[in-house]
Amino acid sequence: MTPGQSIEKIRGLLGARRYADALAEAEAAAMRADSDPTLLTLQAFALLELGRNDEAMETIDRAIAAGAPTAEQMYLRFRALWQVDRTEPAIAALETATRLAPRDAHLRVILGRHRLALGDFARGWADYEQRARPTIRRDVRPWSGESLAGKHLLVVAEQGLGDTVQFCRYLPILAAMAAKVTAMVQPPLASLVASVDPSVAVTSDTKSPAPFDLRVDMLSVPFFLRTTADTIPAKVPYIGPAADKVAHWRAVIGERGPKIGIAWQGSAGRSRDDERSLPLAALTALAYRPEIRLISLQGMTGLDELAGVSVERLGPRIESNPDGIAEIAAAMQSVDLVVCSDTMTAHLAGALGVPVWVGLKADANWRWLRGQSDTPWYPTMRLFRQATAADWPPVIAAMLAALKERLA
């Protein structure tokens, strides 16, 4: 097999997430073509995906030494350094990658996310502006931070449901700046977003005929408002479910407790959702006393894991209702604590001001910052982080210890 054929085969294995097979193929090919920088780069990629960070660093440095460094190689060097908490040289490597590939917007977005994770909001938001955007209502002129006085501003939700819950907190600020604000959000969130500010119109109609003057994507608002960790609008609750829904779930759930609402899995269609999902069977350890109630707040996905575990279920209004997010929010008002994975549920509990503990994978999302157990976004939230990728038992053990302390 020629080096070119080996490279194509390895790329195919990496694309199929068959990392061990890709590594074996790369190592065999490297023996036939020693110091080939492309083979070494692919080998480093496979090592990173297998969690062998030190070996990946050594391999990528060999690839860089074998020729002029490429953006891909510097990106992999960044990843290896980031995984071992060498954050400053990691960011430097990523900055080099963006200089080597100045037209690669995705690299700029990655740089932005990691700057945000380190609390470098000024540069992070600016880099994050290079991200892909929703294509709806591109007929409306984009806001560039100018005065909104006398203007009708359209705020467009983007990315996932959790992002909308997190960033709809900015709507009252925008409403104070503009003559009128309309938020265009996903249908399951419309009623909850409408509770944020009664002066803000809420729609899910992407073809609304309203005469908008300006448009802004929701996750761009912190950039234009120059948000820092100290100026995040973090007063909670900033959303609220309808009173009749709250009353219903209080009657259903009752007062007996302690009551812990749990949710363990996000969208099944999201890439690598398995890495952020908590193991439900392990979560049952939180019921260490017979009077502790575990109550499922899980909707639509992950319900098959409930078979054979001692978790209370709230029925189809929660579990099989595509528009059930407002129901979940109302049910949260009747539990003492929410324990969940890094999903929309975490943002929902945080926005409601409910005590919430979130289990995070080792390389957690940028919004949770780097290495913190609290977050400036949600004052009632506590973060429990993996020390090692895919290692959930210590996270559950830490939650259990904290729960025992809380209930002592």
Salt bridges, closest charged atoms under 4 A:
ASP21 OD2 - ARG18 NH2 2.97
GLU25 OE1 - LYS9 NZ 3.46
ASP34 OD1 - ARG62 NH2 3.91
GLU49 OE2 - ARG79 NH2 3.09
GLU49 OE1 - ARG272 NH2 2.88
GLU55 OE1 - ARG52 NH2 2.82
ASP61 OD1 - ARG77 NE 2.79
ASP85 OD1 - ARG370 NH2 2.57
GLU95 OE2 - ARG115 NH2 2.54
GLU95 OE2 - ARG123 NH1 3.91
ASP120 OD2 - ARG123 NE 2.79
ASP127 OD1 - ARG108 NE 2.86
ASP127 OD2 - ARG115 NH1 2.48
GLU129 OE2 - ARG131 NH1 3.17
GLU129 OE1 - ARG133 NH2 3.01
ASP139 OD2 - ARG137 NH2 2.86
GLU146 OE2 - ARG141 NH1 3.23
GLU158 OE2 - ARG131 NH2 2.79
ASP163 OD1 - ARG367 NH1 2.90
ASP217 OD2 - ARG133 NH1 2.92
ASP217 OD2 - ARG138 NH2 3.32
ASP273 OD1 - ARG276 NE 2.63
GLU275 OE2 - ARG272 NE 3.68
GLU275 OE1 - LYS361 NZ 3.53
GLU291 OE2 - ARG289 NE 2.68
GLU312 OE2 - ARG256 NH2 3.92
GLU312 OE2 - ARG293 NE 2.78
GLU319 OE2 - ARG313 NE 2.82
GLU327 OE2 - LYS245 NZ 2.87
GLU327 OE1 - ARG317 NH2 3.05
ASP363 OD1 - ARG370 NH1 3.77
